[in-house]
């Protein structure tokens, strides 16, 4: 099944930016105030609302925190259910301001998933002092150059109280290919 990657990225990006603005208005914080699982849940819900445009099918079912036997539960799983037949269509891993080792763990988990027709996505929301990809993502892209395909990226300033300097959220969406 083909995935409309542009609509997928726009769905994720619009909702992340919307949550950032909402949190800023509620308590002066930004996207990094939200827990990773909440963000994954929010994104799963919004992708489901757009499933016919993104996946080209109304028979898509959303699941969260599902263990597919590849190293722990995956954040979001979409399955195409047709009658008694079903197939996993897409699997997502999300990481919110974490270490490079944590990013690698999720990428490797997706690489271990033995489902050839399944689309695998890694979405990172990284905290950075720069609007551009910082060295953590550049090194990740270099190390996994044949497995990571950048779909799109964006960055925006974020309110936070950890650092005195301005922090940006860098949102990158990758497709992971074995």
C-alpha positions in Angstrom: 0.0 0.0 0.0 1.3 3.4 -0.9 1.4 6.2 1.6 0.9 9.9 0.8 4.0 11.1 2.6 3.4 14.8 2.0 -0.1 14.7 3.7 1.4 12.4 6.4 4.1 15.0 7.2 1.7 17.9 7.1 -0.7 16.1 9.5 2.1 15.5 11.9 3.7 18.9 11.6 0.4 20.8 11.9 -0.6 18.9 15.0 2.8 19.2 16.7 2.8 23.0 16.1 -0.8 23.3 17.2 0.0 21.4 20.5 3.0 23.7 21.0 0.8 26.8 20.7 -1.8 25.3 23.0 0.7 24.4 25.7 2.3 27.9 25.4 -1.1 29.5 26.0 -2.0 27.2 28.9 1.2 27.3 30.9 3.9 29.2 29.0 5.7 25.9 27.9 6.0 24.4 24.5 5.9 21.0 22.9 8.6 19.5 25.1 6.2 19.8 28.1 4.1 17.0 26.6 5.0 13.3 27.2 6.2 11.3 24.2 3.3 8.8 24.5 0.7 11.6 24.5 2.3 13.0 21.3 2.2 9.6 19.7 -1.4 9.2 20.7 -2.3 12.6 19.3 -0.6 11.9 16.0 -2.2 8.5 15.7 -5.6 10.0 16.2 -4.9 12.7 13.6 -3.5 10.2 11.0 -6.6 8.1 11.6 -8.8 11.1 10.8 -6.9 11.5 7.5 -6.5 7.7 6.8 -8.3 7.7 3.4 -6.0 10.5 2.1 -2.8 9.2 3.7 -3.3 5.4 3.1 -5.9 5.5 0.3 -8.3 3.2 2.3 -11.0 3.5 4.8 -10.2 0.0 6.1 -7.3 1.2 8.2 -7.3 0.5 11.9 -5.1 2.3 14.4 -3.4 0.6 17.3 -0.9 2.0 19.8 1.9 0.5 21.9 1.7 -2.8 20.0 4.4 -5.4 20.4 5.3 -6.8 17.0 8.1 -9.0 18.3 11.0 -6.8 17.1 12.3 -5.3 20.3 9.4 -3.9 22.2 6.1 -2.1 21.6 5.8 0.2 18.6 4.3 3.6 19.3 1.7 3.5 16.4 0.6 0.7 14.2 -1.8 0.9 11.3 -3.4 -2.2 9.9 -5.5 -2.7 6.8 -8.4 -4.9 7.6 -10.3 -6.4 4.6 -12.7 -9.1 5.6 -10.8 -11.8 7.4 -7.5 -10.8 5.9 -5.4 -8.1 7.6 -1.9 -6.7 7.0 0.2 -4.2 8.9 0.4 -1.1 6.7 2.6 1.3 8.7 4.5 1.4 11.9 5.7 4.5 13.6 8.3 5.2 16.3 8.5 8.6 17.9 11.3 10.1 20.0 11.0 13.4 21.9 14.2 15.2 22.9 16.2 12.1 23.6 19.7 10.7 23.1 21.2 9.5 19.8 21.4 6.0 21.3 17.6 6.1 21.9 17.1 7.2 18.3 19.2 4.3 17.1 17.3 1.9 19.2 14.0 2.8 17.6 15.5 2.8 14.1 17.0 -0.6 14.7 13.7 -1.8 16.1 12.0 -0.8 12.8 14.8 -2.4 10.8 14.2 -5.7 12.6 10.5 -5.6 11.7 10.1 -8.4 9.1 7.1 -7.2 7.1 8.2 -6.3 3.6 5.0 -4.5 2.5 4.8 -2.4 5.7 6.0 1.2 5.7 8.2 2.1 8.7 8.5 5.7 9.9 10.7 7.3 12.5 9.7 10.7 13.8 12.0 12.8 16.0 11.3 16.0 17.8 14.7 17.2 18.8 15.6 20.2 21.1 18.3 22.3 19.5 19.9 25.7 19.9 19.8 26.0 16.1 16.9 26.0 13.6 18.9 23.7 11.3 19.6 20.0 11.8 22.2 19.7 14.5 25.0 17.2 14.7 22.9 14.5 16.4 20.7 14.2 13.4 23.4 14.7 10.9 25.4 11.9 12.4 22.3 9.7 12.5 21.6 10.4 8.9 25.2 9.6 8.0 25.3 6.3 10.0 22.0 5.1 8.5 22.4 6.7 5.1 21.1 3.7 3.2 18.2 3.0 5.6 16.9 6.5 6.4 15.0 8.5 3.8 14.1 12.0 5.0 10.5 12.7 4.1 10.5 16.3 5.3 11.6 18.5 8.2 10.6 21.7 9.9 11.8 23.7 12.9 10.2 26.3 15.1 11.1 28.2 18.3 9.8 26.6 21.6 9.2 28.1 25.0 11.0 26.2 27.7 12.7 26.8 31.0 15.7 24.5 30.9 18.1 26.9 29.1 18.6 30.6 28.9 19.1 30.5 25.1 16.3 30.1 22.6 15.5 26.4 21.9 14.0 25.1 18.7 12.0 22.0 18.0 13.4 20.2 15.0 10.8 17.9 13.6 12.1 15.3 11.1 10.1 12.5 9.6 12.0 9.6 8.1 11.0 6.5 6.3 13.1 3.5 7.4 14.0 1.0 4.8 16.0 -2.2 5.3 
